Amino acid sequence: MVKYVQLPLIETEAKKTNYQGQVIETNGLGNRLAPEDRVFHDWYRFVLSYPAHLVSYYMSNFGLKKGQVVLDPFCGTGTTLVEAKRNGINSIGVEANPIAHFASSVKVDWDVNPLHLTQIAQEVANQTLSILAAQGIDDNKKSDPSLLQGQLRTLSDEQERLILQDSISPLPLHKVLVLRDVLSTRQAERCYNHLCLALAKTIVFRVSNLHFGPEVGVEKPKADAPVIASWLGEVQHIVKDISKVYNKEHPTSTVLLADARNISQVIASLTIDAVITSPPYPNEKDYTRTTRLESVILGFVKNKEDLRHLKKTLVRSNTRGVYKEDDDDQWSHKYPQINEIARAIENRRIELGKTSGFERLYGRVTRLYFGGMARHLEDIRQTLHPGAQLAYVVGDQASYLRILIRTGQLLAEIATEIGYEVVRIDLFRTRFATSTKQELREEVVILKWRG
Ligand SMILES: C[S@@+](CC[C@H](N)C(=O)[O-])C[C@H]1O[C@@H](n2cnc3c(N)ncnc32)[C@H](O)[C@@H]1O
């Protein structure tokens, strides 16, 4: 019998969206960001990120000590890794999306001289400003893009097809591309990656027309926006955080670009003391869209093939990422509960007369999702120390024709079959889904590996 526990309530600064970007009713240990959650974490986060205080809660709940190793097999932008580093715990992150992997790697790299960072940033900014000035562009004054037509740099047609239409206006894009190219002449500098990460954040949150919540979308286009000053502002945030830790001893943090379903190929046996993570949910969200603009501009995704390759390395959680040759459903066949849900979805589809290609895949993607997670849970076992404790943050879903998927409960059942002990399931928060008028639970499944 699984034990359900309500997490304690903590008061922090208000934030209205959850890490899937949905407006939430918070109860329990909510998604609100405490000011201390921003240090390092804010260098670049995405809408999928969970709050840092959730990680510190479990590090303390698990009694993790210095010298031990925590793993986040779906590390996203590195919340677990940063929090582990701040608390003196060694960490390993695994992430399949190259820009998220890059962000995590930079966010745990604290050995960059802050004075050097400031100096190189200023040189790059000055050089960019003079190139723009020679083109008649003052970054701090609004320019009329129509007067500059023909001189503005653009993305290639292929790159344009990869990003959401109108996600960035022509003049800001031009300035970003000039800055990016000046920056790329400084690749040999130790602080180069930090400067690139600051540019990624500037592109998305200061310059683009993107908005997040619940899905990534495009809002009213900004004809112009200061790019260089915004970028320098982001660099200054990094400099401020790094100044506090530079030249000090830190625990190790390793970030691997890999698939969490094949983790034993990249992590040595019996090395992990705890896992704190949030995998994707079966919620019909294309996780790669969230990071598409900065991935394309910074060259992490160059063409359709790169995107396809990236999607194939992700656990299937939406029908846009399903391929004919996918076979993770093999792993779900032995779980009758998963087959039952997939059948219920398919029956509902037939009953409602829904016939689009995507709707026909709803049942299959559910099997692929749980099969992928079963594969991950099986594979990760050999990397765990006996006694390792694991926390998986997952949400219930009803995205497929309103059939309720109790993600946490199902994962707990799969984990039991695989040999884990299900210690309890914590309620992180609930979200009211207007489409189904149901309370959906976001839970933390707590497992133990006895070896
Ligand atoms: C909910 S997000 C995690 C967010 C993270 N906790 C944070 O705070 O930034 C899930 C992440 O899992 C990654 N992912 C999905 N399938 C993966 C796989 N098979 N291997 C590694 N990472 C994967 C996605 O790219 C995404 O970044």
The ligand as a Tripos MOL2 file, in Angstrom:
@<TRIPOS>MOLECULE
LIG
   27    29     1     0     0
SMALL
NO_CHARGES

@<TRIPOS>ATOM
      1 C1         10.8830   18.7140  -16.8150 C.3       1 LIG1
      2 S1         12.4190   19.0020  -17.6070 S.3       1 LIG1
      3 C2         13.5730   19.0420  -16.2750 C.3       1 LIG1
      4 C3         13.7930   20.4320  -15.7630 C.3       1 LIG1
      5 C4         14.8500   20.5160  -14.6790 C.3       1 LIG1
      6 N1         14.4090   19.8860  -13.4540 N.3       1 LIG1
      7 C5         15.1950   21.9740  -14.3880 C.2       1 LIG1
      8 O1         14.9650   22.4340  -13.2620 O.co2     1 LIG1
      9 O2         15.6270   22.6660  -15.3150 O.co2     1 LIG1
     10 C6         12.7630   17.4670  -18.3340 C.3       1 LIG1
     11 C7         14.0440   17.4480  -19.1100 C.3       1 LIG1
     12 O3         14.2860   16.1090  -19.5250 O.3       1 LIG1
     13 C8         14.9690   16.1600  -20.7600 C.3       1 LIG1
     14 N2         14.8460   14.8240  -21.3520 N.ar      1 LIG1
     15 C9         13.7730   14.2380  -21.9130 C.ar      1 LIG1
     16 N3         14.0590   12.9890  -22.3100 N.ar      1 LIG1
     17 C10        15.3520   12.7710  -21.9810 C.ar      1 LIG1
     18 C11        16.2070   11.6470  -22.0960 C.ar      1 LIG1
     19 N4         15.8040   10.5010  -22.6620 N.pl3     1 LIG1
     20 N5         17.4640   11.7400  -21.6420 N.ar      1 LIG1
     21 C12        17.8960   12.8940  -21.0590 C.ar      1 LIG1
     22 N6         17.1330   13.9930  -20.9330 N.ar      1 LIG1
     23 C13        15.8670   13.9300  -21.3740 C.ar      1 LIG1
     24 C14        14.2760   17.2820  -21.4950 C.3       1 LIG1
     25 O4         15.0860   17.7960  -22.5360 O.3       1 LIG1
     26 C15        14.0530   18.2970  -20.3720 C.3       1 LIG1
     27 O5         15.1190   19.2040  -20.3020 O.3       1 LIG1
@<TRIPOS>BOND
     1     1     2 1
     2     2     3 1
     3     2    10 1
     4     3     4 1
     5     4     5 1
     6     5     6 1
     7     5     7 1
     8     7     8 2
     9     7     9 1
    10    10    11 1
    11    11    12 1
    12    11    26 1
    13    12    13 1
    14    13    14 1
    15    13    24 1
    16    14    15 ar
    17    14    23 ar
    18    15    16 ar
    19    16    17 ar
    20    17    18 ar
    21    17    23 ar
    22    18    19 1
    23    18    20 ar
    24    20    21 ar
    25    21    22 ar
    26    22    23 ar
    27    24    25 1
    28    24    26 1
    29    26    27 1
@<TRIPOS>SUBSTRUCTURE
     1 LIG1         1 GROUP 0 **** ****
